[in-house]
């Protein structure tokens, strides 16, 4: 039967009667009924079926049903001056009552419906000592302080007076909060180590190699491990000769300009270059460097110039022109005092600029000119120094160009790794013609490259070997370049693979020694307290290494240093010498250094300095300020703080209220100042520092509150 929610009790008399009288209030049949069952899913329906006992209710009849309904309850035991129990409200799904104010909840008691099987849940209270309570209070204070520092640093992003809300901070990760253009400013901000210190005087010097004191292989601009040149792969046999340009459809190869070194410092680095004809003019970044240059019989010209001091930083164009033809190349120009290898700084860690393609130079061309090409590859890294070809005919006056290019989908692409122009009188017809590149190039393992021959003449011929044809020593039965192919083109666009044919050619490279050393000429007549080194090198991972060292006593003792990371000197140095140790665990691999652009930057710290913050303008007057400053003040140095609330017109000395050590390097000083005039609202801070060139005070962070 369906019961209403207002039903309170039910007594079963075992018999159902049809009548108009009110049902009996007690059981008249003397029978008992089994516990009532509830229909699943419907708490208001009771199943009164009893089998053989009593009668089934008759449809349409009246009956009376009394029952007892039990509810659960959750109580709380709590403590005030005594232990008490707080009863919760009974419910189908009981909830805990609210603990009275100024009372301590101890546990809860869960009372199931119509049951004594109660469950007690402890609130997890722990007994602690008074010392532990004091520690908790200190931890909370530290947390509040650190949160305030964090909030202050966040506020630095917005200098609006309405949003500053009486706080100021500088973590010296940049100079945004420093007034570096103020007349009194005489400090430097180290954004890597994040501190401010007295300013210093820098001096930059591009180092020169001490050839007699070095043990390395030197090329145009590269220095490698010492080694012996050897034949890496060769095809000595030949069966026929092939014309490089039999179709005569190719224009004159474009003028090429090669700059050595391909990067340098304004006003310091000397540059060599090479291209074509007489009356040639050379320009660097639009400025004329040389004129009336005359080329040789192969159309080559070489000269040198120094990068002008007013040239702009970055990649600039060096151009040579004779009025008809012109050639261009990119030259990276750097400021002498800037450490260019630093790309970005993350959590005090320097991320260096990748310069592999600057060290192992590449050039991209966009004109399709490669009538004859031979692809090749190696199973391990190799440094290629030269190519040997077998010429059988040459032109009386027109040169030939030999290039090493990259390969895309089996065909030569426009990336040039090495190039050499040969005059006719440099070509031998009776044996091998050796083409030595100014700088070697680095061939990576399992990567295809190509030797490309270019000329504007139909007279040049080279020897090739074809599988199955008769060679010098009988039938040719094997190919030297098993996975590579000889390619030719009749229109400078479509290339035809000559399967089974190879260029009669030798590829030369190096077997390197395991160790080498480059010593640079010493820098004398200087005074340095710190040094830094900017260099361009390529170090294959896992197999090679470069270890940089410096000496201040004429080479008697050497100390390690890391490029792009400042090295403080133990004493004031008047003579500095640099060397680098090269190493490799493999004979085919080597680190590479652009030895023409190793730049030493030395510093001499000033003995006094002044740091000033930018003006912080508030919307109301500032009566007092408290500053929290992390500093390092070595013995023999001083650091005095001043504050101003009138924009720096008057400065008032701050006094030390408290100190707190942070770590082995930094101590936090709490400084306070109550201003004479509490109406000023333009707040600045100033720190005056004194020290020596080797020992000086440093400021690590500044946080201040304004009242």
C-alpha positions as CSV (number, residue, x, y, z in Angstrom):
1,X,0.0,0.0,0.0
2,X,1.1,3.6,-0.6
3,X,1.8,5.5,2.6
4,X,1.8,9.3,3.0
5,X,4.8,11.0,4.4
6,X,2.8,12.0,7.5
7,X,2.4,8.2,8.7
8,X,4.0,7.7,12.1
9,X,3.3,4.0,13.2
10,X,1.7,0.7,12.0
11,X,0.3,-2.3,14.0
12,X,-0.7,-5.4,12.0
13,X,-3.8,-7.2,13.3
14,X,-3.3,-10.0,10.8
15,X,-6.9,-9.7,9.3
16,X,-8.3,-7.2,6.9
17,X,-12.0,-6.4,7.3
18,X,-14.4,-4.6,5.0
19,X,-16.6,-2.2,6.9
20,X,-17.5,1.4,7.6
21,X,-16.3,1.5,11.2
22,X,-13.0,2.8,12.2
23,X,-10.3,0.1,12.2
24,X,-9.3,-1.3,15.6
25,X,-6.5,0.4,17.4
26,X,-4.9,-2.9,18.7
27,X,-4.3,-6.4,17.3
28,X,-7.4,-8.5,17.9
29,X,-6.3,-11.6,16.0
30,X,-3.4,-12.6,18.3
31,X,-1.2,-13.0,15.3
32,X,2.2,-11.4,14.6
33,X,3.6,-10.3,11.4
34,X,7.2,-10.7,10.0
35,X,9.2,-7.5,9.6
36,X,7.8,-5.2,7.0
37,X,9.6,-5.2,3.7
38,X,10.1,-2.0,1.6
39,X,9.8,-2.1,-2.1
40,X,13.1,-1.4,-3.7
41,X,13.3,2.1,-5.2
42,X,10.2,3.3,-3.4
43,X,10.4,4.1,0.3
44,X,6.7,4.7,0.6
45,X,5.4,1.3,-0.4
46,X,5.2,-1.5,2.2
47,X,4.7,-5.1,1.2
48,X,2.1,-6.7,3.6
49,X,2.0,-10.1,1.9
50,X,2.2,-12.8,4.6
51,X,1.6,-16.0,2.8
52,X,-0.8,-18.3,4.8
53,X,-1.2,-15.9,7.7
54,X,-4.1,-13.4,7.6
55,X,-5.9,-12.3,4.6
56,X,-4.7,-10.4,1.7
57,X,-6.0,-6.8,1.7
58,X,-9.1,-6.5,-0.4
59,X,-9.1,-3.9,-3.2
60,X,-11.2,-0.9,-2.2
61,X,-11.3,-1.8,1.5
62,X,-10.1,0.4,4.4
63,X,-7.2,-0.5,6.7
64,X,-5.2,1.1,9.4
65,X,-1.4,0.9,9.5
66,X,0.8,1.9,12.4
67,X,4.7,1.6,12.2
68,X,7.8,2.8,13.9
69,X,10.4,4.7,11.7
70,X,14.0,5.0,12.9
71,X,16.4,7.8,11.8
72,X,20.2,8.1,12.1
73,X,22.0,10.9,13.8
74,X,25.6,12.4,14.0
75,X,26.8,14.0,17.2
76,X,30.0,15.9,18.0
77,X,32.1,15.7,21.1
78,X,33.8,19.0,21.9
79,X,35.8,20.6,24.7
80,X,35.4,24.0,26.4
81,X,36.2,24.0,30.1
82,X,34.7,20.5,30.1
83,X,33.9,17.7,27.6
84,X,30.4,18.0,26.1
85,X,28.4,16.2,23.4
86,X,26.4,18.2,20.8
87,X,23.5,16.2,19.3
88,X,22.9,16.4,15.6
89,X,19.4,16.5,13.9
90,X,18.0,13.0,13.0
91,X,17.7,12.5,9.3
92,X,17.8,10.0,6.5
93,X,21.2,11.4,5.7
94,X,22.4,13.1,8.9
95,X,24.9,15.9,9.0
96,X,27.3,17.1,11.6
97,X,26.2,20.0,13.8
98,X,28.3,23.2,13.9
99,X,30.8,23.3,16.7
100,X,30.1,26.2,19.1
101,X,32.4,29.2,19.0
102,X,35.5,29.1,21.2
103,X,35.1,25.3,21.5
104,X,37.5,22.6,20.2
105,X,35.9,19.8,18.3
106,X,37.4,16.4,19.3
107,X,35.5,13.7,17.4
108,X,32.1,12.8,15.8
109,X,29.8,10.0,16.8
110,X,27.8,8.3,13.9
111,X,24.6,6.7,15.3
112,X,22.9,4.4,12.6
113,X,19.1,4.0,12.7
114,X,17.7,1.6,15.4
115,X,21.2,0.3,16.3
116,X,23.8,0.5,19.0
117,X,26.7,-0.1,16.5
118,X,28.1,3.5,16.7
119,X,31.3,4.7,15.0
120,X,33.6,7.3,16.3
121,X,35.7,9.5,14.0
122,X,38.7,11.4,15.5
123,X,39.2,14.9,14.1
124,X,43.0,14.2,13.8
125,X,44.2,16.4,16.7
126,X,47.9,16.2,17.6
127,X,49.5,17.2,20.8
128,X,52.3,19.8,20.3
129,X,54.7,21.6,22.6
130,X,54.9,25.3,23.1
131,X,58.2,25.3,21.2
132,X,56.5,23.8,18.2
133,X,53.8,26.5,18.4
134,X,56.5,29.2,18.3
135,X,58.0,27.5,15.3
136,X,54.7,27.5,13.6
137,X,54.3,31.2,14.3
138,X,57.7,31.9,12.8
139,X,56.9,29.8,9.7
140,X,53.7,31.7,9.2
141,X,55.7,35.0,9.4
142,X,58.2,33.8,6.9
143,X,55.4,32.7,4.6
144,X,53.8,36.1,4.9
145,X,57.2,37.8,4.1
146,X,57.9,35.6,1.1
147,X,54.4,36.2,-0.2
148,X,54.9,39.9,0.2
149,X,58.1,39.7,-1.8
150,X,56.3,37.8,-4.5
151,X,53.5,40.3,-4.6
152,X,55.9,43.2,-4.8
153,X,57.7,41.7,-7.7
154,X,54.4,41.2,-9.5
155,X,53.6,44.8,-8.9
156,X,56.8,45.8,-10.8
157,X,55.0,45.0,-14.0
158,X,52.7,48.0,-13.5
159,X,54.1,51.4,-12.5
160,X,50.8,53.1,-12.3
161,X,50.4,55.1,-9.1
162,X,47.0,53.7,-8.4
163,X,48.2,50.1,-8.6
164,X,51.5,50.4,-6.7
165,X,49.8,50.5,-3.4
166,X,52.8,51.6,-1.3
167,X,55.3,48.9,-2.3
168,X,58.5,48.9,-4.3
169,X,60.9,46.1,-5.4
170,X,63.8,45.3,-7.7
171,X,65.3,41.8,-8.2
172,X,67.9,43.1,-10.7
173,X,66.9,40.6,-13.4
174,X,66.9,43.7,-15.7
175,X,67.3,47.5,-15.5
176,X,63.6,48.3,-15.8
177,X,63.6,49.6,-12.2
178,X,67.0,51.3,-12.4
179,X,67.5,54.9,-13.4
180,X,70.6,54.2,-15.5
181,X,70.3,57.7,-17.2
182,X,70.5,59.6,-13.9
183,X,73.5,62.0,-13.6
184,X,74.6,60.2,-10.3
185,X,74.2,56.7,-11.7
186,X,77.5,54.9,-11.6
187,X,76.8,51.2,-11.2
188,X,76.2,48.0,-13.3
189,X,73.4,45.5,-13.1
190,X,74.5,41.8,-13.6
191,X,71.3,40.3,-15.1
192,X,72.7,36.8,-15.0
193,X,73.7,36.6,-11.3
194,X,71.1,39.3,-10.4
195,X,73.0,41.9,-8.5
196,X,74.1,45.5,-8.7
197,X,77.6,46.6,-8.0
198,X,80.0,49.5,-8.7
199,X,80.5,50.1,-12.4
200,X,83.6,48.9,-14.3
201,X,85.8,49.8,-17.3
202,X,85.7,47.2,-20.1
203,X,88.3,46.5,-22.8
204,X,87.9,44.2,-25.7
205,X,90.7,42.5,-27.7
206,X,90.5,40.1,-30.6
207,X,93.2,37.5,-29.8
208,X,95.9,36.5,-32.2
209,X,97.2,32.9,-32.4
210,X,100.7,32.1,-31.2
211,X,101.5,29.7,-34.1
212,X,104.8,28.6,-32.6
213,X,103.2,27.7,-29.3
214,X,100.2,25.9,-30.7
215,X,99.6,22.3,-31.9
216,X,96.6,22.4,-34.2
217,X,95.6,22.4,-37.9
218,X,94.9,25.9,-39.1
219,X,92.9,26.8,-42.3
220,X,91.3,30.0,-43.5
221,X,89.4,30.8,-40.4
222,X,89.1,27.3,-38.7
223,X,91.4,25.6,-36.3
224,X,91.1,21.8,-35.8
225,X,92.9,19.1,-34.0
226,X,96.3,18.2,-35.5
227,X,96.0,15.4,-38.0
228,X,97.2,13.7,-41.2
229,X,95.5,14.2,-44.5
230,X,94.5,10.9,-46.0
231,X,92.3,9.4,-48.8
232,X,88.9,8.6,-47.5
233,X,87.4,7.2,-50.7
234,X,88.7,6.9,-54.2
235,X,87.9,5.8,-57.7
236,X,91.2,5.4,-59.5
237,X,90.0,3.5,-62.5
238,X,88.3,5.1,-65.5
239,X,86.8,3.9,-68.8
240,X,85.9,7.2,-70.6
241,X,86.1,10.9,-70.4
242,X,83.0,13.1,-70.1
243,X,82.5,16.8,-71.0
244,X,81.5,18.9,-68.1
245,X,79.3,21.2,-70.2
246,X,78.7,19.6,-73.5
247,X,75.5,21.4,-74.3
248,X,76.9,25.0,-73.9
249,X,73.6,26.1,-72.4
250,X,75.0,27.4,-69.1
251,X,75.7,31.1,-68.4
252,X,78.8,32.2,-66.7
253,X,78.9,31.0,-63.1
254,X,77.9,33.8,-60.8
255,X,80.6,35.8,-59.0
256,X,81.1,34.5,-55.6
257,X,82.5,36.4,-52.6
258,X,84.1,34.6,-49.7
259,X,84.9,36.4,-46.5
260,X,87.4,35.1,-44.0
261,X,86.5,35.3,-41.2
262,X,82.8,35.4,-41.8
263,X,82.2,37.3,-38.5
264,X,84.1,40.0,-36.6
265,X,84.2,43.0,-34.3
266,X,83.7,46.6,-35.3
267,X,87.0,48.4,-35.6
268,X,89.1,45.3,-34.7
269,X,88.7,42.4,-37.1
270,X,90.7,42.2,-40.3
271,X,88.9,40.6,-43.3
272,X,90.2,38.8,-46.3
273,X,88.0,38.1,-49.4
274,X,88.1,36.6,-52.9
275,X,86.1,37.2,-56.4
276,X,86.5,38.9,-60.1
277,X,88.1,41.6,-62.8
278,X,89.7,45.1,-62.7
279,X,88.4,48.4,-61.4
280,X,86.6,46.5,-58.6
281,X,85.1,48.3,-55.7
282,X,84.6,46.8,-52.3
283,X,81.9,48.0,-49.9
284,X,81.1,46.9,-46.3
285,X,77.6,47.9,-45.0
286,X,77.4,50.5,-47.8
287,X,80.8,52.1,-47.1
288,X,83.6,51.9,-49.6
289,X,86.5,49.9,-48.2
290,X,88.7,49.6,-51.3
291,X,88.6,50.6,-55.0
292,X,90.5,50.0,-58.3
293,X,91.2,46.3,-57.3
294,X,92.6,44.2,-60.1
295,X,91.8,40.5,-60.6
296,X,94.1,37.7,-61.9
297,X,93.8,35.6,-65.0
298,X,91.1,33.4,-63.4
299,X,89.0,36.5,-62.4
300,X,90.0,36.3,-58.8
301,X,91.0,39.1,-56.5
302,X,92.1,39.1,-52.9
303,X,92.6,42.0,-50.4
304,X,91.8,42.8,-46.8
305,X,90.1,45.5,-44.8
306,X,89.2,46.3,-41.2
307,X,85.5,46.5,-40.2
308,X,84.7,50.2,-39.9
309,X,83.9,51.4,-36.4
310,X,80.6,52.9,-37.4
311,X,79.3,49.7,-39.1
312,X,76.0,48.5,-37.7
313,X,75.8,45.4,-35.6
314,X,74.2,42.2,-37.0
315,X,74.4,40.5,-40.4
316,X,75.7,43.1,-42.9
317,X,76.4,42.9,-46.6
318,X,79.9,42.9,-48.1
319,X,79.7,43.6,-51.8
320,X,82.3,43.7,-54.7
321,X,81.3,45.1,-58.1
322,X,83.1,46.0,-61.3
323,X,80.2,47.8,-63.0
324,X,78.9,44.6,-64.8
325,X,79.1,41.8,-62.3
326,X,78.7,41.9,-58.5
327,X,79.0,39.5,-55.7
328,X,77.7,39.7,-52.2
329,X,78.3,37.8,-48.9
330,X,77.0,38.2,-45.4
331,X,79.3,39.3,-42.6
332,X,78.2,39.1,-39.0
333,X,79.4,42.3,-37.2
334,X,79.4,42.3,-33.4
335,X,80.0,44.9,-30.8
336,X,83.4,44.4,-29.2
337,X,82.1,44.5,-25.6
338,X,79.0,42.2,-26.2
339,X,79.2,38.5,-25.4
340,X,77.4,37.4,-28.5
341,X,77.1,33.7,-27.6
342,X,74.5,34.3,-24.9
343,X,71.0,33.7,-26.4
344,X,68.9,33.9,-23.2
345,X,69.1,33.3,-19.5
346,X,66.9,30.9,-17.6
347,X,67.1,30.6,-13.8
348,X,70.7,31.9,-13.8
349,X,71.7,29.4,-16.5
350,X,73.2,30.7,-19.8
351,X,71.7,29.3,-23.0
352,X,74.2,29.7,-25.8
353,X,73.5,30.5,-29.4
354,X,74.0,27.5,-31.7
355,X,76.7,28.4,-34.2
356,X,77.5,25.2,-36.0
357,X,76.6,26.7,-39.4
358,X,78.6,29.8,-38.5
359,X,81.7,27.8,-37.8
360,X,81.3,25.3,-40.6
361,X,80.2,27.9,-43.1
362,X,77.5,27.4,-45.6
363,X,76.1,29.5,-48.5
364,X,72.9,29.1,-50.4
365,X,72.6,29.8,-54.1
366,X,69.3,30.1,-56.1
367,X,70.6,29.8,-59.7
368,X,70.5,26.2,-61.1
369,X,74.0,25.6,-62.5
370,X,75.3,22.1,-62.1
371,X,75.9,20.3,-65.4
372,X,77.9,17.5,-63.8
373,X,77.7,16.2,-60.2
374,X,78.7,13.1,-58.2
375,X,77.0,12.3,-55.0
376,X,78.8,10.6,-52.0
377,X,78.3,9.8,-48.4
378,X,80.1,8.3,-45.4
379,X,79.0,6.0,-42.6
380,X,80.7,8.1,-40.0
381,X,81.5,11.8,-39.5
382,X,84.3,13.1,-41.6
383,X,86.1,16.4,-42.2
384,X,86.7,16.9,-45.9
385,X,89.8,19.0,-46.9
386,X,90.2,18.5,-50.7
387,X,89.1,16.7,-53.8
388,X,91.2,15.1,-56.5
389,X,89.9,15.0,-60.1
390,X,91.2,13.6,-63.4
391,X,91.0,16.3,-66.1
392,X,91.7,15.4,-69.7
393,X,91.0,18.7,-71.4
394,X,90.8,22.4,-70.3
395,X,90.0,25.8,-71.7
396,X,92.8,28.2,-72.5
397,X,91.3,31.1,-70.5
398,X,87.9,30.3,-68.8
399,X,88.1,28.9,-65.2
400,X,86.2,26.0,-63.7
401,X,84.4,26.0,-60.4
402,X,84.3,23.0,-58.0
403,X,81.7,23.0,-55.2
404,X,80.6,20.7,-52.4
405,X,76.8,20.9,-52.0
406,X,74.0,19.3,-50.1
407,X,71.6,16.8,-51.5
408,X,67.8,16.7,-51.4
409,X,65.9,13.7,-52.6
410,X,69.0,12.4,-54.3
411,X,69.8,15.6,-56.3
412,X,72.1,18.5,-55.5
413,X,70.5,21.4,-53.8
414,X,71.5,25.1,-53.4
415,X,73.5,24.8,-50.1
416,X,77.2,25.2,-50.8
417,X,79.6,23.9,-48.1
418,X,82.8,24.5,-49.9
419,X,83.9,26.1,-53.2
420,X,87.1,26.6,-55.2
421,X,87.7,28.4,-58.5
422,X,90.6,27.0,-60.6
423,X,92.4,28.9,-63.3
424,X,93.4,26.9,-66.4
425,X,97.1,26.9,-65.5
426,X,96.2,25.3,-62.1
427,X,94.7,22.2,-63.8
428,X,96.9,19.2,-64.6
429,X,96.1,17.1,-67.7
430,X,98.7,14.4,-66.9
431,X,97.6,13.3,-63.5
432,X,95.4,14.3,-60.5
433,X,94.3,17.9,-60.0
434,X,94.1,18.5,-56.3
435,X,91.4,21.1,-55.3
436,X,92.1,22.3,-51.7
437,X,89.3,24.3,-50.1
438,X,90.2,27.3,-48.0
439,X,88.2,25.9,-45.1
440,X,87.4,22.2,-44.8
441,X,83.8,21.2,-44.3
442,X,82.1,18.8,-41.9
443,X,80.3,15.8,-43.5
444,X,77.9,14.2,-41.2
445,X,77.5,10.4,-41.1
446,X,74.8,8.9,-43.4
447,X,74.2,12.2,-45.1
448,X,74.5,12.6,-48.9
449,X,76.6,15.4,-50.4
450,X,77.6,16.1,-54.0
451,X,80.7,17.3,-55.9
452,X,79.5,19.8,-58.5
453,X,81.6,21.0,-61.5
454,X,80.7,24.3,-63.1
455,X,82.1,26.1,-66.1
456,X,81.0,28.4,-69.0
457,X,83.3,26.5,-71.4
458,X,82.6,23.4,-73.5
459,X,86.3,22.4,-73.5
460,X,86.6,20.9,-70.0
461,X,86.6,17.1,-69.7
462,X,87.0,14.7,-66.8
463,X,87.4,11.0,-66.5
464,X,84.6,8.7,-65.4
465,X,84.3,5.0,-64.7
466,X,81.3,2.9,-66.0
467,X,80.5,-0.5,-64.7
468,X,81.1,-3.3,-67.3
469,X,83.4,-1.2,-69.5
470,X,87.1,-1.7,-70.0
471,X,89.2,0.4,-67.6
472,X,92.9,0.7,-67.0
473,X,93.2,-2.7,-65.4
474,X,90.5,-4.6,-67.3
475,X,86.8,-4.7,-67.0
476,X,85.4,-2.5,-64.3
477,X,83.4,-4.9,-62.0
478,X,82.7,-2.7,-59.0
479,X,81.7,0.8,-58.1
480,X,83.4,2.9,-55.4
481,X,80.3,4.9,-54.6
482,X,77.9,2.0,-54.2
483,X,74.9,4.0,-53.0
484,X,75.7,7.2,-55.0
485,X,75.3,8.3,-58.6
486,X,76.8,10.5,-61.3
487,X,74.3,13.1,-62.6
488,X,74.3,15.4,-65.6
489,X,72.0,18.0,-66.9
490,X,71.3,19.6,-70.4
491,X,69.2,22.5,-69.3
492,X,70.3,23.3,-65.7
493,X,67.0,22.1,-64.4
494,X,66.5,18.4,-65.2
495,X,69.2,16.0,-64.0
496,X,69.8,12.6,-65.6
497,X,71.3,9.9,-63.3
498,X,74.0,7.9,-65.1
499,X,73.5,4.6,-63.2
500,X,76.6,2.5,-63.2
501,X,78.9,5.5,-63.7
502,X,81.1,7.3,-61.2
503,X,83.5,10.3,-61.4
504,X,87.1,9.3,-61.3
505,X,87.8,11.1,-58.0
506,X,89.5,11.0,-54.6
507,X,88.0,12.6,-51.5
508,X,90.6,13.6,-48.9
509,X,90.0,14.1,-45.2
510,X,91.8,13.9,-41.9
511,X,92.7,11.4,-39.3
512,X,93.0,13.5,-36.2
513,X,95.2,13.1,-33.1
514,X,93.4,12.7,-29.8
515,X,94.8,16.0,-28.4
516,X,95.8,19.5,-29.5
517,X,96.2,23.0,-28.2
518,X,95.9,26.5,-29.4
519,X,97.8,29.2,-27.6
520,X,97.0,32.9,-28.1
521,X,99.3,35.8,-27.9
522,X,99.3,37.4,-24.4
523,X,97.5,40.7,-23.7
524,X,99.9,43.1,-21.8
525,X,99.8,46.6,-20.5
526,X,96.3,46.2,-19.0
527,X,94.7,46.1,-15.6
528,X,91.9,43.5,-15.3
529,X,89.9,42.4,-12.3
530,X,87.5,40.1,-14.2
531,X,87.6,38.6,-17.7
532,X,85.2,37.0,-20.2
533,X,85.6,35.2,-23.5
534,X,83.4,35.3,-26.6
535,X,84.2,32.6,-29.2
536,X,82.6,30.6,-31.9
537,X,83.2,26.8,-31.8
538,X,81.5,23.6,-32.9
539,X,81.8,20.6,-30.5
540,X,80.4,17.3,-31.7
541,X,78.5,15.9,-28.7
542,X,79.9,12.9,-26.8
543,X,83.2,12.5,-28.6
544,X,85.1,15.8,-28.5
545,X,85.9,18.6,-26.1
546,X,87.2,22.1,-25.7
547,X,88.8,23.2,-22.4
548,X,89.6,26.9,-22.1
549,X,92.2,28.2,-19.7
550,X,93.8,31.5,-18.7
551,X,97.1,32.5,-17.1
552,X,98.2,35.7,-15.4
553,X,101.8,34.7,-14.6
554,X,103.3,34.2,-18.0
555,X,102.0,30.7,-18.5
556,X,103.4,29.2,-15.4
557,X,100.0,28.2,-14.0
558,X,96.7,27.9,-15.8
559,X,93.2,28.1,-14.5
560,X,90.0,26.9,-16.2
561,X,87.4,29.3,-17.5
562,X,84.1,28.9,-19.4
563,X,83.3,31.1,-22.4
564,X,80.4,33.6,-22.0
565,X,80.7,33.3,-18.2
566,X,82.6,36.0,-16.3
567,X,85.7,34.9,-14.4
568,X,86.8,36.9,-11.4
569,X,90.6,37.1,-11.1
570,X,92.3,36.3,-7.8
571,X,94.6,39.3,-8.2
572,X,94.7,42.5,-10.4
573,X,96.2,41.2,-13.6
574,X,98.5,43.2,-16.0
575,X,99.1,40.3,-18.3
576,X,96.5,37.7,-19.5
577,X,97.1,34.8,-21.8
578,X,94.4,32.4,-23.1
579,X,94.8,28.8,-24.5
580,X,92.3,26.1,-25.4
581,X,92.8,22.4,-25.3
582,X,91.2,20.3,-28.0
583,X,90.4,16.6,-27.6
584,X,88.6,13.8,-29.4
585,X,88.1,10.1,-28.7
586,X,87.6,9.3,-32.4
587,X,90.2,9.8,-35.2
588,X,87.6,11.0,-37.6
589,X,86.0,13.7,-35.4
590,X,87.3,17.0,-34.1
591,X,86.0,20.2,-32.4
592,X,86.3,23.3,-34.6
593,X,87.1,26.9,-33.6
594,X,86.9,30.1,-35.6
595,X,90.3,31.2,-34.3
596,X,90.1,34.6,-36.0
597,X,87.2,35.8,-33.8
598,X,88.2,34.8,-30.2
599,X,87.4,38.0,-28.3
600,X,88.7,38.6,-24.8
601,X,86.8,41.2,-22.7
602,X,88.6,42.4,-19.6
603,X,87.1,44.5,-16.8
604,X,88.5,46.8,-14.2
605,X,86.1,47.5,-11.3
606,X,85.7,51.1,-10.1
607,X,86.3,51.7,-6.4
608,X,83.1,53.8,-5.9
609,X,79.6,53.5,-7.3
610,X,76.0,54.8,-7.0
611,X,72.8,52.9,-7.6
612,X,69.5,54.8,-8.0
613,X,66.0,53.6,-8.5
614,X,63.5,55.1,-10.8
615,X,61.0,57.5,-9.3
616,X,57.9,55.9,-7.7
617,X,55.1,58.4,-7.6
618,X,52.2,57.8,-5.3
619,X,48.8,59.5,-5.0
620,X,49.3,60.7,-1.4
621,X,52.2,61.8,0.8
622,X,54.7,59.3,2.2
623,X,55.6,59.6,5.8
624,X,58.0,56.7,6.3
625,X,59.5,53.7,4.4
626,X,61.0,50.4,5.4
627,X,63.3,48.5,3.0
628,X,64.3,44.9,3.0
629,X,67.6,44.6,1.1
630,X,69.7,41.5,0.5
631,X,73.4,42.6,0.3
632,X,76.9,41.3,0.6
633,X,79.3,43.9,2.2
634,X,82.8,42.4,2.5
635,X,85.3,43.7,5.0
636,X,86.9,46.9,3.8
637,X,83.9,48.0,1.8
638,X,80.9,50.2,2.6
639,X,77.3,50.5,1.4
640,X,75.0,53.3,2.6
641,X,71.4,53.6,1.7
642,X,69.4,56.9,1.2
643,X,65.7,57.6,0.6
644,X,63.9,60.5,-0.8
645,X,60.2,61.4,-1.1
646,X,60.7,64.5,-3.2
647,X,62.0,62.9,-6.4
648,X,65.7,63.0,-5.3
649,X,66.0,66.7,-4.5
650,X,67.0,65.8,-1.0
651,X,68.3,62.5,0.3
652,X,67.9,61.2,3.9
653,X,70.1,58.5,5.3
654,X,68.4,55.2,6.2
655,X,69.3,53.3,9.4
656,X,69.6,49.6,9.9
657,X,66.9,48.1,12.1
658,X,67.6,44.4,11.8
659,X,69.7,41.9,9.9
660,X,68.9,38.3,8.9
661,X,71.3,35.8,7.1
662,X,69.8,34.3,4.0
663,X,72.6,32.0,2.9
664,X,76.4,31.9,2.7
665,X,76.4,34.8,0.3
666,X,73.6,37.2,1.2
667,X,72.4,38.9,4.3
668,X,69.0,40.7,4.5
669,X,69.1,44.2,6.1
670,X,66.0,45.9,7.3
671,X,66.4,49.7,6.8
672,X,64.0,52.4,8.0
673,X,63.5,56.0,7.4
674,X,60.9,58.6,8.6
675,X,60.9,61.5,6.3
676,X,61.3,65.1,7.5
677,X,58.4,66.2,5.2
678,X,55.5,63.7,5.1
679,X,53.8,65.4,2.2
680,X,56.2,64.3,-0.5
681,X,54.9,61.5,-2.8
682,X,57.8,60.9,-5.3
683,X,59.9,58.2,-3.7
684,X,63.5,57.2,-4.8
685,X,66.2,55.1,-3.2
686,X,70.0,55.5,-3.6
687,X,72.9,53.3,-2.6
688,X,76.4,54.6,-2.4
689,X,79.1,51.9,-2.6
690,X,82.9,51.9,-2.0
691,X,85.4,49.1,-2.4
692,X,88.5,48.0,-4.3
693,X,88.9,46.7,-7.9
694,X,88.9,43.1,-6.5
695,X,86.5,43.5,-3.5
696,X,83.3,45.4,-3.7
697,X,79.8,45.4,-2.1
698,X,76.8,43.9,-4.0
699,X,73.1,44.3,-3.8
700,X,71.0,41.2,-4.6
701,X,67.4,42.4,-4.1
702,X,65.4,45.4,-2.9
703,X,61.9,45.4,-1.5
704,X,60.3,48.3,0.3
705,X,57.0,49.4,1.8
706,X,55.8,53.0,2.0
707,X,53.5,54.4,4.7
